[in-house]
Amino acid sequence: MDYLPIPNFLLEALAYLGRKAGGYTGQYMAEHLKQRGVQDLDGFWTRFSPIDQIFTYLDDSVSTPPQALDRFFNSLPGFSHSTIGAYSPAFLLFYPVLSRYDGSLSSLLEQAHALSSNHAAYHLLMSLGLCDSTESPGEDSEGKLIDGIRALEIPSDSKLVLLDVFHRRDSYLDEAASYLAPVLDALSQRREELEAIARSFGDVVNAPDPESYLCQTSSLSLSSNTVYHIRPFIFGLDTNLSVNPGLQLGQGEVLLYSGVMRRFLLDQLFRLEDEATEIFNAIKVLGDRTRFDIMCFLRDHPAYGQELSNHFGLARNTIHHHMSKLSNVGLISCTVDGNRVYYSVDKAAVDHLLAHQRYLLLGNYSTTDYLR
């Protein structure tokens, strides 16, 4: 495993416009931390200051019409909460080809426009989490995409937008690119600052080593058959580790984008939670019958998203919502295998939950009648 201190400027441009569209500024984050009980925000502002300076520069240098921000860079209603517009038309279109961005947006657009209809459908299937296969796009990818969109548990208007994005993808790509281009130009003027932030983040990732960093900041279970590469996600800030499903690396290699302030923010919130609160939050998440049933299903074998979707008869975005809840309280772990993310029960975490729940409710009371 290694850390690559190289920001992906296209990803950062998408995240900047996504944050701007949703109003997820530094002030928003500070208010959110305060609502969660963090009173001393000096540490946050100290760490966020270099990023905030770049945000301010972009705000002053680039003017994006509000209508364009909402249309192209705001997440569509019905999807999981995202501070970076991860479910916006622009993000969904560009995310599968992020790893191909070499500094030339026009070259990337040429590649995107050259895709066949089925290949473009396959890319959207990946972005929407509707495709787990590592196989090449098939002749039925377009049909799978349309059926998948119809099956999503999101508002009808959002489904219509997604279908429109697919059928008029060239137009969406070109117009979204026209708003991304000036942001990319502005970011190039702040390359030194961005690279300095990336190098500083490298000290966090490498202390003591990238494996420990991943264990501290994610529910990812490392596979011995996979080579992991970590890259900084500067404007992702607190974003969960993001896997690029379109990565063109060697077989068994995975690239992860990690929010540069994620561990700091997790540490701030962790200090506020005593053990009783931690146990309570986990029990509350398991209070949902579907999540409880998913945990029971995962007890004996890992499963990926589509398998869970088929078994429980739920849309993939609904499964993703439940898995995010379980992951946030540390009850499941994830293993990346090619283009699939396998979920499994973190048995050590569940054992901790049950043991400490018993102690909190029963103290030293000794029981002898166990389930046989």
C-alpha positions in Angstrom: 0.0 0.0 0.0 1.3 3.5 -0.8 0.2 7.1 -0.6 0.3 9.2 -3.8 0.5 12.9 -2.9 -1.1 14.0 -6.2 -4.5 15.8 -6.1 -6.9 14.9 -8.9 -7.8 18.4 -10.1 -11.0 17.3 -11.9 -12.2 15.6 -8.7 -11.5 18.7 -6.7 -13.3 20.9 -9.2 -16.4 18.6 -9.1 -16.3 18.7 -5.2 -15.8 22.4 -5.1 -18.9 23.0 -7.3 -20.8 20.3 -5.5 -20.1 22.0 -2.1 -21.0 25.4 -3.5 -24.3 24.1 -5.0 -25.3 22.5 -1.7 -24.1 25.3 0.5 -21.6 23.0 2.3 -19.1 25.7 3.2 -16.5 25.8 6.1 -19.0 27.7 8.1 -21.6 25.0 7.6 -19.1 22.4 8.8 -18.3 24.5 11.9 -22.0 24.8 12.7 -22.5 21.1 12.2 -19.6 20.3 14.6 -21.0 22.8 17.2 -24.4 21.1 16.9 -22.7 17.7 17.6 -21.3 19.2 20.8 -17.8 20.4 19.7 -17.3 23.7 21.5 -13.7 24.5 20.8 -13.6 25.1 17.0 -10.1 26.7 16.9 -8.5 23.4 15.9 -11.0 23.1 13.0 -10.4 26.5 11.7 -6.6 26.2 12.0 -6.6 23.0 9.9 -9.2 24.2 7.5 -7.6 27.6 6.9 -5.3 26.6 3.9 -8.3 25.0 2.2 -10.6 27.9 3.0 -8.1 30.3 1.4 -8.4 28.3 -1.8 -12.2 28.2 -1.6 -12.2 32.0 -1.2 -9.9 32.4 -4.2 -12.2 30.2 -6.3 -15.3 32.1 -5.2 -13.6 35.4 -6.2 -12.2 34.0 -9.5 -15.0 31.9 -10.9 -18.7 32.9 -11.3 -21.0 30.0 -11.9 -24.7 30.8 -12.4 -26.9 29.5 -9.6 -29.1 27.7 -12.1 -26.1 25.8 -13.5 -24.9 24.9 -10.0 -28.3 23.4 -9.1 -28.8 21.7 -12.4 -25.4 20.1 -12.9 -23.7 19.9 -9.5 -26.4 19.5 -6.8 -27.2 15.9 -5.8 -30.5 14.7 -7.1 -33.3 14.4 -4.5 -33.7 10.9 -3.0 -30.1 9.9 -2.8 -27.9 9.6 0.3 -26.6 12.9 1.8 -23.5 14.1 0.1 -21.5 17.3 0.8 -19.7 17.1 -2.6 -22.6 16.5 -4.9 -21.7 12.9 -5.5 -25.2 12.2 -7.0 -25.3 15.2 -9.3 -25.4 14.8 -13.1 -21.9 16.1 -13.5 -20.4 13.9 -10.9 -22.2 10.8 -12.1 -20.9 11.4 -15.7 -17.3 12.2 -14.9 -16.7 9.9 -11.9 -16.0 6.7 -14.0 -13.3 8.4 -16.0 -11.6 10.5 -13.2 -8.5 8.2 -13.3 -8.1 9.1 -17.0 -7.8 12.8 -16.3 -4.3 13.9 -17.2 -4.8 17.6 -17.1 -6.7 18.0 -20.4 -10.4 18.3 -20.0 -10.9 18.4 -23.8 -9.1 15.1 -24.2 -11.3 13.5 -21.6 -14.4 14.8 -23.3 -13.3 13.3 -26.6 -12.9 9.9 -24.9 -16.3 10.3 -23.3 -18.0 11.3 -26.5 -16.5 8.3 -28.3 -18.1 5.8 -26.0 -20.8 3.6 -27.4 -24.3 3.9 -25.9 -23.9 0.6 -24.0 -20.5 1.7 -22.7 -21.9 5.0 -21.6 -24.7 3.1 -19.9 -22.2 0.9 -18.2 -20.4 3.9 -16.8 -23.6 5.3 -15.3 -24.5 1.9 -13.9 -21.1 2.0 -12.0 -21.6 5.6 -10.8 -25.1 4.8 -9.5 -23.9 1.6 -7.8 -26.2 -0.5 -10.0 -23.4 -2.6 -11.5 -21.1 -4.9 -9.6 -19.6 -6.8 -12.5 -16.0 -6.3 -13.5 -16.8 -7.6 -17.0 -16.7 -5.3 -20.1 -19.9 -3.4 -21.1 -22.4 -5.8 -22.6 -25.0 -5.3 -25.3 -27.7 -5.1 -22.6 -26.1 -2.4 -20.5 -28.5 0.2 -21.8 -31.5 -1.9 -20.9 -30.0 -2.7 -17.5 -29.5 1.0 -16.8 -33.1 2.0 -17.7 -34.5 -0.9 -15.6 -32.1 0.0 -12.8 -33.1 3.7 -12.7 -36.8 2.7 -12.7 -36.2 0.4 -9.8 -34.5 3.1 -7.7 -36.4 4.3 -4.6 -36.1 8.0 -5.5 -38.6 10.6 -6.6 -40.0 10.3 -10.1 -38.5 13.7 -11.1 -35.0 12.4 -10.2 -35.5 9.3 -12.3 -36.5 11.5 -15.3 -33.4 13.6 -14.8 -31.2 10.5 -14.8 -32.8 9.2 -18.0 -32.4 12.6 -19.6 -28.7 12.6 -18.5 -28.2 9.3 -20.3 -30.1 10.1 -23.5 -28.5 13.5 -23.8 -25.2 12.7 -22.1 -23.0 14.5 -24.8 -24.9 17.8 -24.1 -24.7 17.3 -20.4 -21.0 16.6 -20.6 -20.2 19.6 -22.7 -22.2 22.1 -20.6 -20.9 20.7 -17.3 -17.4 20.9 -18.7 -17.9 24.6 -19.6 -18.4 25.3 -15.9 -15.6 23.0 -14.8 -13.0 24.5 -17.1 -12.7 27.9 -15.3 -12.5 26.1 -12.0 -9.7 23.9 -13.3 -7.9 27.0 -14.6 -8.2 28.7 -11.3 -7.0 25.6 -9.4 -3.9 25.5 -11.6 -3.0 28.9 -10.3 -3.0 27.4 -6.8 -1.2 24.2 -7.6 1.6 24.8 -5.1 -0.8 25.3 -2.2 -2.8 22.2 -3.2 0.3 20.1 -3.5 1.5 21.4 -0.1 -1.8 20.3 1.5 -1.4 16.9 -0.2 2.2 16.5 1.2 1.0 17.5 4.7 -1.8 15.0 4.5 0.8 12.4 3.6 2.3 12.8 7.0 -1.1 11.9 8.5 -1.5 8.8 6.3 2.0 7.6 6.8 2.1 8.0 10.6 2.7 5.3 11.4 1.6 3.7 8.1 -1.3 3.8 5.5 -2.8 0.5 6.8 -3.3 2.0 10.3 -4.7 5.1 8.8 -7.3 3.2 6.8 -8.3 1.2 9.9 -8.8 4.4 11.9 -10.8 6.2 9.3 -12.9 3.6 7.5 -14.6 0.3 7.7 -12.4 -1.1 4.9 -11.1 -4.6 5.5 -7.9 -4.9 3.6 -7.5 -7.8 1.2 -4.1 -9.5 0.9 -4.7 -10.0 -2.8 -5.2 -6.3 -3.5 -2.8 -3.4 -3.8 -4.2 -0.2 -2.5 -3.2 3.3 -3.5 -4.3 6.3 -1.5 -4.7 9.8 -3.0 -5.7 13.0 -1.2 -9.2 14.4 -1.5 -8.7 18.0 -0.5 -12.2 19.4 -1.0 -13.7 16.1 0.1 -12.6 17.1 3.7 -14.8 14.7 5.7 -15.8 12.5 2.9 -15.7 8.7 3.4 -13.0 6.9 1.4 -14.1 7.0 -2.2 -13.4 4.1 -4.5 -13.1 5.0 -8.2 -14.7 2.1 -10.0 -13.3 3.1 -13.4 -9.7 2.9 -12.4 -7.5 1.7 -15.1 -4.8 0.1 -13.0 -3.5 -3.4 -13.1 -5.6 -6.3 -11.9 -6.0 -6.4 -8.1 -5.2 -2.7 -7.7 -7.5 -0.2 -6.1 -7.3 3.6 -5.8 -8.9 5.3 -2.8 -9.5 9.0 -2.4 -9.4 10.1 1.2 -10.8 13.3 2.7 -7.8 15.2 4.1 -9.6 16.3 7.3 -11.5 13.0 8.0 -9.4 11.7 10.8 -9.2 15.0 12.6 -13.0 15.4 12.4 -13.6 11.8 13.5 -11.2 12.4 16.5 -13.2 15.5 17.5 -16.5 13.7 17.5 -15.1 10.5 19.1 -14.0 12.5 22.1 -17.6 13.5 22.8 -18.9 10.0 22.9 -18.6 8.0 26.1 -19.0 4.3 26.0 -22.7 4.4 26.9 -23.4 6.8 23.9 -21.4 4.6 21.6 -23.4 1.5 22.6 -26.7 3.4 22.5 -26.1 4.6 18.9 -25.2 1.1 17.7 -28.3 -0.3 19.3 -30.4 2.5 17.8 -29.1 1.6 14.3 -29.9 -2.0 14.8 -33.4 -1.0 15.9 -34.4 -0.9 12.3 -35.6 -4.4 11.3 -34.1 -4.3 7.8 -30.7 -3.5 9.2 -31.0 -6.2 11.9 -32.0 -8.7 9.2 -29.0 -7.6 7.0 -26.6 -8.2 10.0 -28.1 -11.7 10.5 -27.7 -12.4 6.8 -24.1 -11.3 6.8 -23.2 -13.3 9.9 -21.9 -16.4 8.0 -20.8 -15.0 4.6 -19.9 -11.6 3.1 -22.2 -10.2 0.4 -22.0 -7.3 -2.1 -24.6 -4.7 -2.8 -26.5 -6.4 -5.6 -26.7 -9.7 -3.7 -28.2 -7.9 -0.7 -30.6 -6.0 -3.1 -31.8 -9.2 -4.6 -32.1 -11.0 -1.3 -34.1 -8.3 0.4 -36.0 -7.0 -2.6 -34.7 -3.5 -2.0 -33.3 -0.9 -4.4 -29.5 -0.5 -4.4 -29.7 3.1 -3.1 -31.7 1.8 -0.1 -29.2 -0.9 0.6 -26.4 1.7 0.4 -28.3 3.8 2.9 -28.6 0.9 5.4 -24.9 -0.1 4.9 -23.8 3.5 5.5 -25.7 3.5 8.8 -24.2 0.2 9.9 -20.7 1.3 8.8 -21.0 4.6 10.7 -21.4 2.8 14.0 -18.6 0.3 13.2 -20.7 -2.9 12.9 -19.6 -3.9 9.4 -16.4 -4.0 7.5 -15.9 -3.7 3.7 -13.5 -5.4 1.3 -12.9 -4.2 -2.2 -12.6 -6.9 -4.8 -12.3 -5.6 -8.3 -15.5 -3.5 -8.9 -17.3 -5.0 -6.0 -17.5 -4.0 -2.3 -18.2 -6.9 -0.1 -19.8 -6.3 3.3 -19.2 -8.5 6.4 -20.0 -8.4 10.1 -17.2 -6.9 12.1 -17.5 -9.7 14.7 -15.0 -8.1 17.1 -17.1 -4.9 17.1 -20.3 -6.8 17.7 -18.7 -8.8 20.5 -17.7 -5.5 22.1 -21.2 -4.1 21.7 -22.9 -7.1 23.3 -20.4 -7.4 26.1 -20.5 -3.8 27.1 -24.3 -3.6 26.6 -24.6 -6.5 29.1 -22.3 -4.8 31.6 -24.1 -1.4 31.3 -27.5 -3.0 31.9 -26.6 -5.9 34.2 -23.3 -4.9 35.8 -21.6 -7.9 37.4 -24.8 -10.0 37.4 -23.9 -13.6 36.4 -26.3 -15.5 34.1 -26.2 -19.2 33.4 -29.0 -19.8 31.0 -27.6 -19.1 27.5 -29.1 -19.7 24.1 -28.3 -23.3 23.1 
